């Protein structure tokens, strides 16, 4: 192809980005501004060395979905640890014992 980059028209690419951003928002429940920023950043990163842009929207979308999923799992894990901490704090005053760290045995 004589070193030319293959790409769709800017209007089609923009419409494709908007559909992907909307889909990611619907699928993850993440705020549009956050998804838009992540998608723009990831698309730009992937586009740097791309000679064929056909799948960049799909790749960027998949990467953003992975980022959002990992962030959500991390958030849920943190919330689970906080619930355990709160439950321990609620139980201990009744027994008069204290805990020095999560998972530590109560002191006597």
HELIX and SHEET records of a PDB file:
HELIX    1   1 UNK A   10  UNK A   28  1                                  19    
HELIX    2   2 UNK A   32  UNK A   47  1                                  16    
HELIX    3   3 UNK A   56  UNK A   95  1                                  40    
END                                                                             
